[in-house]
Amino acid sequence: MPSVAPVSNHFSRALKRARSAIGRTQEDFDVVSSRTYVSTLERGGKSPTLQKVDALAQVLGVHPLTLLTLAYVDEVRGRGIEQVQALILRELNFIRERERAQKV
C-alpha cells in the first residue's frame, strides 16, 4: 500500500463546524457531555474517545465518520471532502482485497 503524507486531525474544528452548520448549541449536548467538555473539545484542549465521538455524532444526527472525515479535511492543503473520501475508499478497497487474497 502506498505511503500517505502525514496528516493531522482537527477534530476541534470539525465538531464546531458540524455543530454550527446543523444549528446546535453546546448546551444541546448535555445528554452526553457537559457544555464545558464540548467547549474544551472545540478549543482542542482534549481529544474524545471513539465512544464519545459516537455520542456527539448521535446528538448531531450524523454518522460518526462524518465528524472524523471533517477532522481530516484541510482545503488549504488540497484535502477537501472529496479527496479524503476517495483516499478512504482506496484504502478500504485495498484492505478488502488483501483479506480476500489471504483467504484463497
N, C-alpha and C positions, 0 to 999 in steps of 0.2 A: 504494500500500500504506500503510495507516495506520501512523503512527509509534508506536513502543513506548516506554514509560517506561524510563529507563536501568536496566540490571540489572548486578549484579556476580556474578562466579563465585566459588564456594567449592570449588575442586577439592580443596583440602586436606581439608575436611570430608567431601566426597563419597567420597574414597578411603578415609579412615579408617572411615566409616560402612559402606561396602560390605565392606571387609576384615573388620571386626568381625562383621558380620551373617553373612558366609559362613564365618567361623571360620578365617581365615588369619592367620598371623603375618607380621611384616615380613621375617623370615628366609625365608619361602616365596617371596619374590620374587627370591631370589639368582640364578635363571637369567636374569633380565632386568635386575636392578639390585642395587646393594648395599643392605644394611639401612639404612645411613647416608643414602643418597639417598632411600629410601622415607620415612624419618623426616623428612627435610628437606621433602619434598613434603607430608607430613601436617601439618607445622607451618606451611606456607605460605611457606617460605623460598625455594622455587623453583617454577617452572611447567613442566610437562612439554611436550615436543613431541607432535605427533599420533602420531608413531611410538611414542613411549614410552607414550602413553595406550593404543594398540593392544596393546602388550606387557603392560602392567599388567592390562588387561581380560582378556587371554588367561589369565594366571595365576589371575585370579578366576573365570574361566569365565563371563564375562558379555560382552555386546556393548559395544564402546567407547561407544556412545551412551548406554548405561545410566549409565556413570560421568559423562559430560558432562551428562546430564539431571539427575542428582543434584546436580551442581555448581551448577545454576541454580535448584534448588528452595529456596524460602525460605518455610516455612509461616508464619513470624511476619508476613511481608508479604503473605500470601494467595496465594503462588505455590506451591501444592502440586504433587505429581507430575502430577495430572490437568490442572491449569491449564497447566503447562509443556508437556505433551504436546499439549493442544488448540491452544496457540499455535503449536507447531512444525508441526502438521498444517495449520493455516490458512495458514501461510507457505509450506509446501511446495506446497500446492494452488495458491496464488496464483502462485508461480513457474512451476509446470507449465502453468497456464492462459495465462500471458503467453508462454511458449515456444510453445505451440500457436497462439496468436493471431499470433505473428510468422511462423509457417510458412505461414499462409494467404495 
